[in-house]
C-alpha cells in the first residue's frame, strides 16, 4: 500500500475532534466499537485503520504500541526495524513524525477519531510523540499501568504520569481537546473483585482531571458473572456522575481480558455478552476481542469481523433506554467506601493513591508488584461471581462479611482463572454446530440461551 503524504503544514493546522464528545454523541444511540489493533509496518497500520473505518459498525480507530516502546527500550525498536523484524505494535516514538502523519492522513477526522493505546509507567516519550502529532486520545493511568506490568515504583509512576498528563492537558491551548481513558477498571484482567476495579477507575479519572484533562472515559473489564458486571458498570456510572467535576465523560467496556475461550463459538459468546453489557448499561464504547485471541495476534479481517459482530450483538442486547437501577448496590457501596478512604488521605489524588497502597487501603489480589501488599485475595463462588476471600486492610469490613481468611489453593486459583474458557467452550459444544458455530447462529444463541 502506498502511504498518503499530508500536505506541508497539514499536521500543524489539523484540529482533531474531541474524542470524548464524539463517543458520547455516537454512543448515545449504540455503543461505539473499537479494536485493539497495532502493526509495526506503517502501511499495514494504515490499512488496519482504513478497514476499521469501513466496518459495518460505529467505530473509532486504534494505534496500539509495541512492547519495546512501552518499556522505553527504544534501542531494541531500532534494531528490530533495521533487521525487518515485525513488532507487536506500532513504534510511534521511533518513527519520524512525517511517517505517522502519512499513516493518519485522510483517515482520522471528525467522523473517525483515533486513540493511541500503550501501557507504560514511564510514558513521557510516548506523550511527547502524541503531542507533536496532535493525537489527542490515549489511555492508561499511574496505578493501572504500573502494578500489573513491572517493578517501577508506584511513586515514580505517579510522578511520571503527573508530568505527562499536565503536558497533554496543555494541548487545549492549541485548540485541541485531549482525552484520557483510565485503565483502572482492567487491573490484572481477572480475579480483582468489581468494586475495586470501579474504585481505581474513578480514582484515576479524578487524577487525570486534577492535572488538567477535562475529557475522560472510565474503563471496566468484563468479568466472570454477567449480572455482577451489570451491577458494577451501573456502580461506575453512578460514582462518576457523583464525583467527576466534568460532564464530558463516558464508560468503556472491555471484552474479557483473562484466559479466553479456545473455540470460535466460545469467543463469540463472550464478546456478545460484553457488547450486551454495554448496551444494557448505556456504556458508550466497547473494546472488542477476536476469535484468535487465545492463539495469536489477530488479522485485520478478524478484527473487523469482531467489530461488526459486537455491534450486532449490542443491538440485539438493547432493551429500551437503559435506566440506572434504584438503590445502592453492594458493588456501589464497596467502591464508594474504597474511593472515600483514599480521598481522605490527601487532597492530591496521586499522593493519596501512593499512601493507599502503602497502607493496604487498596490491595490487588494476586498482584506481585512490590508496592502491592498482597494480603487481599478473591475467589469465584458457585455462580461465577467474584468474591473477597480475605480483605487484608481494605476498608470494607463494615460492608463485607469476613470470609474467615478463606484459603485459596493453587489448584483452586488455576480453576478460577480458566473458568471463562471452560464455561463458554463447554456451552458452545452443546449448541447446534458445536465448536465452529458460525457468527449468525451465535447472535441468535446469545439471546435465546439467557
KEMAR-45933 format. One record per residue (C-alpha): y, x, z. Coordinates in Angstrom, 3 decimals. Example, Ala and Ser with C-alpha at 12.3 -4.5 7.8 and 13.67 -1.06 7.14 Angstrom:
2
        v        u        w
   -4.500   12.300    7.800
   -1.060   13.670    7.140
This chain:
450
        v        u        w
    0.000    0.000    0.000
    3.498    1.222   -0.859
    5.903    1.017    2.051
    9.197   -0.801    1.518
   12.119    1.513    2.146
   15.021   -0.082    4.039
   18.443    0.395    2.538
   20.696    3.009    4.100
   22.302    1.632    7.209
   19.944   -1.363    7.333
   18.392   -0.335   10.650
   21.760    0.252   12.320
   23.031   -3.131   11.132
   19.863   -5.065   11.958
   20.211   -7.510   14.862
   16.726   -8.751   15.784
   16.177  -12.242   17.110
   15.834  -12.800   20.877
   12.046  -12.674   21.216
   12.063  -14.862   24.309
   14.273  -17.551   22.813
   12.144  -17.574   19.647
    8.909  -18.079   21.580
   10.452  -20.710   23.860
   11.593  -22.717   20.849
    8.361  -22.422   18.863
    6.133  -22.652   21.905
    7.660  -25.950   22.993
    5.597  -27.587   20.242
    2.445  -25.443   20.237
    1.606  -22.010   21.679
    2.649  -19.039   19.583
   -0.324  -16.823   18.733
   -0.235  -13.024   18.944
   -2.825  -10.328   18.154
   -3.365   -7.016   19.964
   -3.109   -5.037   16.751
   -2.317   -1.360   16.283
   -3.158    1.105   13.491
   -2.124    4.738   13.201
   -1.672    4.609    9.430
    1.794    3.188    8.615
    0.599    1.354    5.501
   -2.269   -0.240    7.456
    0.110   -1.194   10.270
    2.449   -2.847    7.779
   -0.493   -4.684    6.182
   -1.551   -5.951    9.608
    1.927   -7.260   10.367
    2.141   -8.922    6.959
   -1.247  -10.607    7.446
   -0.200  -11.832   10.886
    2.970  -13.289    9.428
    0.997  -15.101    6.682
   -1.608  -16.537    9.062
   -2.000  -20.294    9.275
   -0.512  -20.383   12.760
    2.799  -19.890   14.512
    2.733  -16.140   15.150
    4.643  -13.091   16.322
    3.821   -9.537   15.331
    2.366   -6.747   17.434
    2.507   -2.975   17.216
    0.089   -1.585   19.803
    0.497    2.113   20.578
   -2.267    4.697   20.700
   -3.708    6.037   23.942
   -2.299    9.569   23.492
    1.232    8.209   23.204
    0.664    6.040   26.266
   -0.152    9.051   28.434
    2.506   11.274   26.847
    0.096   13.680   25.136
    2.216   13.992   22.002
    0.596   17.315   21.106
   -2.728   15.526   20.663
   -0.990   12.962   18.440
    0.471   15.713   16.263
   -2.910   17.411   15.914
   -4.690   14.159   15.062
   -2.125   13.300   12.403
   -2.353   16.826   10.977
   -6.131   16.527   10.674
   -6.006   12.967    9.348
   -7.879   11.580   12.356
   -7.273    7.884   12.941
   -5.836    6.974   16.336
   -6.498    3.765   18.261
   -2.916    2.583   17.818
    0.453    3.349   16.277
    2.143    6.620   17.442
    5.691    5.321   17.444
    7.183    8.295   19.299
    5.743   10.863   16.888
    6.613    9.187   13.585
   10.145    9.597   12.169
   12.310    6.536   12.700
   12.518    6.065    8.942
    8.722    5.787    8.763
    8.590    2.944   11.296
   11.626    1.276    9.726
    9.660    1.189    6.470
    6.726   -0.438    8.267
    9.042   -3.194    9.531
   11.326   -3.623    6.509
   11.272   -7.148    5.114
    8.780   -8.387    7.718
   10.482   -8.669   11.081
   13.322  -11.112   11.203
   14.411  -14.452   12.577
   11.132  -16.063   11.567
    8.886  -13.198   12.706
    9.824  -11.040   15.707
    7.669   -8.035   16.612
    6.624   -6.856   20.068
    5.503   -3.311   20.914
    2.601   -3.057   23.365
    1.766    0.195   25.120
    0.508    0.862   28.665
    2.335    3.755   30.254
    3.524    4.606   33.772
    5.775    7.238   32.133
    7.373    5.152   29.366
   10.760    6.852   28.853
    9.954    8.346   25.439
    8.474    5.059   24.269
   11.548    3.086   25.330
   13.814    5.668   23.693
   11.984    5.131   20.390
   12.230    1.346   20.733
   15.956    1.538   21.407
   16.580    3.709   18.342
   14.595    1.274   16.180
   16.110   -1.837   17.778
   12.640   -3.052   18.612
   13.741   -5.410   21.336
   10.462   -6.782   22.712
    7.865   -4.902   24.727
    5.781   -5.293   27.885
    4.302   -3.608   30.929
    5.507   -3.033   34.463
    5.781   -0.467   37.258
    2.632   -1.744   39.018
    0.517   -3.139   36.182
    0.874   -0.024   34.020
    0.233    2.331   36.921
   -2.503    1.275   39.332
   -5.349    0.430   36.967
   -4.958    3.218   34.432
   -4.418    6.606   36.027
   -3.242    8.587   39.029
    0.529    8.620   38.538
    2.012    7.916   41.997
    3.309    4.359   42.253
    6.721    5.550   43.462
    7.017    7.733   40.336
    6.030    4.839   38.079
    8.662    2.630   39.733
   11.364    5.259   39.147
   10.245    5.755   35.540
   10.357    2.039   34.877
   13.721    1.625   36.602
   15.237    4.226   34.276
   13.580    2.754   31.197
   14.458   -0.873   31.936
   18.112   -0.041   32.608
   18.348    1.812   29.294
   16.581   -1.033   27.500
   18.914   -3.614   29.043
   21.854   -1.716   27.541
   20.751   -2.919   24.087
   22.710   -6.051   24.915
   25.906   -4.011   24.500
   24.892   -3.571   20.835
   24.403   -7.297   20.326
   20.618   -7.075   20.765
   18.851   -9.127   23.451
   15.974   -7.072   24.979
   12.815   -8.839   26.084
   10.218   -7.658   28.608
    6.844   -9.194   29.401
    5.135   -8.492   32.693
    1.574   -7.229   32.508
    1.103   -8.066   36.190
   -0.992  -11.156   35.500
   -3.696   -8.966   33.967
   -4.452   -6.496   36.779
   -7.744   -4.721   36.009
   -8.668   -7.515   33.580
  -11.025   -9.239   36.031
  -12.017   -9.712   39.692
   -8.467   -9.966   41.060
   -8.022  -13.455   42.546
   -5.458  -15.559   40.640
   -2.924  -15.799   43.464
   -2.360  -12.033   43.418
   -2.142  -11.983   39.620
    0.544  -14.670   39.814
    2.401  -12.848   42.581
    2.513   -9.488   40.800
    3.589  -11.106   37.545
    6.501  -12.809   39.304
    7.435   -9.645   41.218
    7.501   -7.546   38.053
    9.670  -10.159   36.344
   12.095  -10.008   39.273
   12.046   -6.185   38.963
   12.974   -6.418   35.265
   15.775   -8.878   35.972
   17.097   -6.747   38.831
   17.567   -3.900   36.368
   19.348   -5.945   33.754
   16.848   -7.672   31.445
   17.516  -11.403   31.049
   14.832  -12.422   28.523
   11.431  -12.412   30.240
    7.838  -13.522   29.912
    5.180  -13.665   32.598
    1.519  -12.977   31.878
   -1.666  -14.492   33.166
   -5.132  -13.353   32.033
   -7.872  -15.953   31.702
  -10.434  -15.526   34.472
  -13.848  -16.968   35.245
  -13.229  -20.654   36.019
  -11.151  -22.839   33.710
   -9.862  -25.275   36.312
   -8.882  -22.434   38.632
   -6.995  -20.888   35.696
   -5.140  -24.141   35.082
   -4.130  -24.218   38.741
   -2.994  -20.587   38.567
   -0.833  -20.977   35.464
    0.900  -24.006   36.970
    1.497  -21.944   40.125
    3.000  -19.181   37.978
    5.278  -21.625   36.186
    6.388  -23.182   39.437
    7.195  -19.877   41.142
    9.007  -18.562   38.063
   11.142  -21.696   37.965
   11.963  -21.319   41.662
   12.677  -17.582   41.762
   13.828  -16.246   38.394
   17.641  -16.190   38.022
   17.410  -16.909   34.279
   16.231  -19.830   32.174
   15.111  -17.548   29.335
   11.508  -17.081   30.416
    8.115  -18.197   29.206
    4.440  -17.770   30.084
    1.874  -15.895   28.006
   -1.870  -16.477   28.458
   -4.292  -13.659   27.648
   -7.806  -14.349   26.455
  -10.315  -12.941   28.942
   -9.857   -9.182   29.401
  -13.116   -8.347   31.141
  -16.630   -7.917   29.749
  -16.502  -10.076   26.634
  -19.386  -12.117   25.170
  -21.571  -10.324   22.627
  -22.242  -13.321   20.361
  -19.707  -14.754   17.891
  -20.201  -18.197   19.367
  -19.623  -16.980   22.911
  -16.470  -15.147   21.834
  -15.106  -18.241   20.110
  -15.772  -20.411   23.148
  -13.906  -18.049   25.492
  -10.972  -17.758   23.088
  -10.893  -21.520   22.592
  -10.674  -22.097   26.333
   -7.815  -19.585   26.598
   -5.944  -21.490   23.900
   -6.689  -24.769   25.657
   -5.443  -23.271   28.937
   -2.111  -22.525   27.271
   -1.913  -25.988   25.729
   -2.747  -27.791   28.997
   -0.137  -25.866   30.997
    2.708  -25.746   28.489
    2.356  -21.965   28.133
    4.281  -20.799   25.121
    2.249  -17.822   23.885
   -1.378  -16.646   23.695
   -2.698  -13.090   23.288
   -5.912  -13.533   21.330
   -9.147  -11.546   21.186
  -11.631  -11.394   18.330
  -15.382  -11.652   17.794
  -15.526   -7.846   17.504
  -14.064   -7.081   20.946
  -17.342   -6.113   22.599
  -18.418   -3.608   19.950
  -15.451   -2.053   18.094
  -11.790   -2.210   17.109
  -11.319   -5.435   15.119
  -10.230   -5.538   11.495
   -7.062   -7.228   10.273
   -9.173  -10.061    8.879
  -10.871  -10.607   12.236
   -7.505  -10.674   13.974
   -6.197  -13.299   11.548
   -9.340  -15.398   11.978
   -8.847  -15.308   15.753
   -5.172  -16.293   15.443
   -5.972  -19.275   13.238
   -8.927  -20.353   15.338
   -6.906  -20.182   18.569
   -4.099  -22.214   17.016
   -6.544  -24.978   16.070
   -8.235  -24.847   19.479
   -4.847  -25.193   21.207
   -4.047  -28.194   19.044
   -7.341  -29.835   19.983
   -6.848  -28.966   23.643
   -3.397  -30.523   23.953
   -3.477  -33.990   25.508
    0.091  -35.257   25.571
    3.063  -33.492   27.114
    1.972  -31.010   29.822
    3.268  -32.024   33.252
    3.210  -29.904   36.362
    0.876  -31.422   38.975
    2.432  -32.811   42.133
    1.908  -30.980   45.402
    1.339  -27.349   46.286
   -1.996  -25.924   45.194
   -3.907  -23.303   47.153
   -3.147  -20.722   44.475
    0.562  -21.510   44.620
    0.657  -21.253   48.420
   -1.132  -17.904   48.408
    1.016  -16.490   45.607
    4.223  -17.625   47.282
    3.141  -16.039   50.569
    2.487  -12.736   48.803
    5.813  -12.790   46.945
    7.793  -13.695   50.059
    6.099  -10.977   52.127
    7.023   -8.349   49.525
   10.612   -9.502   49.009
   11.245   -9.409   52.761
   10.610   -5.638   52.768
   13.652   -4.561   50.762
   16.351   -6.175   48.584
   15.375   -3.772   45.779
   12.145   -5.086   44.153
   10.953   -1.595   43.211
   11.223   -0.198   46.727
    9.671   -3.393   48.050
    6.657   -3.003   45.747
    6.066    0.583   46.868
    6.233   -0.417   50.538
    3.990   -3.437   49.966
    1.162   -1.326   48.575
    1.662    1.299   51.279
    1.221   -1.384   53.952
   -1.559   -3.233   52.152
    0.500   -6.411   51.681
   -0.547   -6.066   48.060
   -4.054   -4.700   47.549
   -6.008   -4.941   44.278
   -9.760   -5.420   44.738
  -11.871   -2.582   43.326
   -8.828   -0.605   42.127
   -9.375    3.117   42.813
   -5.776    4.310   42.455
   -4.747    6.492   45.441
   -1.801    4.198   46.250
   -4.018    1.119   46.500
   -5.510    0.590   49.969
   -8.745   -0.815   48.601
   -9.567   -2.924   51.643
   -9.302   -6.322   49.950
  -12.300   -7.489   47.944
  -13.357  -10.539   45.966
  -16.426  -12.348   44.669
  -17.382  -15.278   42.442
  -18.674  -18.456   44.035
  -21.345  -20.701   42.524
  -18.811  -22.362   40.210
  -17.426  -19.060   38.982
  -14.205  -19.317   40.978
  -12.667  -16.050   42.164
  -12.520  -15.967   45.961
  -11.408  -13.485   48.600
  -14.317  -11.691   50.249
  -12.099   -9.583   52.516
   -8.322   -9.893   52.916
   -7.623   -6.408   54.234
   -3.952   -6.550   55.301
   -2.941   -9.245   52.806
   -0.575  -11.746   54.484
   -2.862  -14.703   53.759
   -4.802  -15.274   56.970
   -2.870  -18.476   57.679
   -3.987  -19.824   54.297
   -7.418  -18.359   53.623
  -10.413  -18.835   55.892
  -11.691  -15.376   56.829
  -14.847  -14.569   54.915
  -16.261  -12.538   57.762
  -15.840   -9.286   55.864
  -18.388  -10.531   53.334
  -20.307   -7.607   51.909
  -20.226   -7.381   48.118
  -23.185   -5.322   46.920
  -23.098   -3.130   43.827
  -25.605   -5.396   42.102
  -23.565   -8.456   43.065
  -20.406   -6.880   41.698
  -22.119   -5.988   38.422
  -23.402   -9.554   38.123
  -19.875  -10.895   38.719
  -18.401   -8.500   36.148
  -20.819   -9.744   33.475
  -20.514  -13.431   34.467
  -18.372  -14.480   31.488
  -20.525  -12.677   28.925
  -23.712  -14.104   30.394
  -22.373  -17.647   30.775
  -20.888  -18.039   27.308
  -23.638  -16.224   25.418
  -26.226  -18.431   27.129
  -24.257  -21.600   26.432
  -23.895  -20.589   22.814
  -27.634  -20.049   22.451
  -28.419  -23.722   23.154
  -25.801  -25.150   20.781
  -26.638  -26.127   17.185
  -26.525  -22.981   15.062
  -27.235  -20.716   18.025
  -25.731  -17.261   18.294
  -23.980  -17.389   14.929
  -22.327  -20.777   15.384
  -19.512  -20.943   12.811
  -15.893  -21.474   13.897
  -15.590  -25.064   12.678
  -18.597  -26.084   14.793
  -17.258  -24.083   17.703
  -13.996  -26.009   17.555
  -15.902  -29.266   17.941
  -18.124  -27.772   20.659
  -15.133  -26.651   22.737
  -14.023  -30.260   23.075
  -17.378  -32.005   23.215
  -19.005  -29.683   25.762
  -16.404  -30.142   28.502
